[in-house]
Amino acid sequence: MRHSRKIYFLFFIGILLSCSNNDTIENSDNFLTIQPTILTLNVDAEEVNKYFTVKSDKSLQVNSDNPDWCKPTLSNVSIDNLKIAVSENQSSEERRAVVTVSNGLESKYITIVQAGVQADISVDKSSVLLDLGKREFALEISSNVEIAFELPEWIVEKEGNSWGKGKRRYRFSATDLPDELLSRDGVMIIKLKDHAEAGNFVQVRVFQKAITKIIAHRGFWSIPEYPQNSLASLQRAIDLEIYGSELDVWITQDGVVVLNHDPTINGINVENSTYAALSNVRLSNGEPIPTLENCIEMIKKSEKTKLIIEIKPHSTTANENRVVAAVLNMVNSSGVADKVDYISFSQNVCKALIADSPQNRVAYLNGNLTPEALSTQGYWGLDYAQNVLKSNTGWVQSAHTLGLTTNVWTVNATDDLNYFIQMGVNFITTDYPQNLKNLLSTYQ
Ligand code: MG
């Protein structure tokens, strides 16, 4: 009895083992296994291949619902016979794909979750200065995401740049600075393309500064047909299409504003004479002594050139106040205020012009006031002799920082012209405007 119980027990174990063998998947009528069995894969943004061993008693089909970047292939060998190739994710956003493995009766789903790249943008500079007439510039941009630009309307991206992972050189060009502007600045925004909400962006400030502008000293003269302070020399400056033509004015006893450099002409003191007393005066080209009114009529028709009116220091404050009032009345009533700048050696004249309107552009000539003092007193700018600016080399920069314009007179030698162009003065007053125009063209 004891012996037969032992036999029964062994028989029972044999049945258990037999059942276990019968339950193995290889012996099933229908099986589909995947190793490894983890069917949700988290991968980073890099390109990657994932391998699985798939076994089935029937032929298999595989496909992906996002085959553009997640491609399954089946090799039909016993090991690692499912390959899922995931391409690099260049966007900053996570993406998902599902690979389906099916033997027709059963399906398994492998979910691929791929992270987006960590957005990263850096630029080789945070600001760009465009001066001396230059308009083009480049930025070296490093990024691991595709980028886009938001540009001021006066900056355009030049062709020839293409997106690629890593550093790229992008080229830009500013449009011409309008004549009426001495400078302008703007901000370029470099951001993630199509993902502005990600908030990752870089700003680059661009400051465009006009190249030095030309002022013809007493008109564009130098030969007898075009004498200083004549209508002919003014017309020649207008024809040269330069920024400004300077002239000197006095007021006669009877209130006519006329052009002349010195207090006297042909021995006649202008302030103390009537306009009629000057009627016989002739310039070297035969012109009568010009009036400011004549000049204003000409400047009305000028598209580019302004009048730079130097009001001479008169013998009395009363005469200075008279000449200021007469000039302002003429300029304003003629509608040419935006085409006139004022200069004077006389602080009284300048103060009267500034007091009339802060819109009047007034620059001081005498060189004995610092940029800070000029700024405090409401001047538009300084207009100093070249030796003054060579002795005070920081004044141009100080003036610009204070928002003042800078003008230097009277600069004719090429070395000096280059010196002040490179110093960045806004205006150079010269006896040779054509030479300066030629020189400036070499900078661009
Ligand atoms: Mg002058």
Boltz pocket constraint, residues with backbone or C-beta under 6 A from the ligand:
constraints:
  - pocket:
      binder: B
      contacts: [[A, 218], [A, 246], [A, 247], [A, 248], [A, 310]]
      max_distance: 6.0
